[in-house]
């Protein structure tokens, strides 16, 4: 009976190590800091930065700055209302990321009549 208890105790201790161990596939994270600006060089506040397939989201502050921690080699999606969305590869991120204004599309909405 004592041997069974000892085996049980050893298995419990080993299982705790397995439960709390980090998976080997987990990639190291990197912290990315940059600023989002428009074509005129003005900061874009409220731009959303998505990483890790949209699971991690941060927003730029009033000066366009952001900081995000993502797994290594994660591309970032950057979007803001009135600007074209862009995808930036992690190795191409610079001190400032430029967003281009979305061109006004002419179409059916141009001929709206208000009665």
FENZIJO-V452550 format. One line per field, one symbol per residue. ss: DSSP state (H for helix, E for strand, C for the rest). phi: phi as a letter, one per 40 degrees, with the letter a starting at -180 (. if undefined). burial: # if it has 16 or more other C-alpha atoms within 10 Angstrom, else .. A space follows every 10 residues. Layout:
# FENZIJO-V452550
ss->???
phi->???
burial->???
This chain:
# FENZIJO-V452550
ss->CHHHHHHHHH HHHHHHHHHH CCCCCCCCEE EEEEEEECCC CCECCCCEEE ECCCCEEEEC CCCCEEEEEE ECCCCEEEEC CCECCEEECH HHCCCEEECC ECCCCCCHHH HCCCC
phi->.ccccccccc cccccccccc cccccccccb cbbabbbccc gccbcgcbbb bffgcbbbbc cccgcaaabb cdgccbbbaa dgbccbbbcd cbcbcbbcbc ccccccadcc bcbbc
burial->.......... .......... .......... ...#####.. ..######## ##....#### #..###.### ...####### ..#.##...# .....####. .......... .....
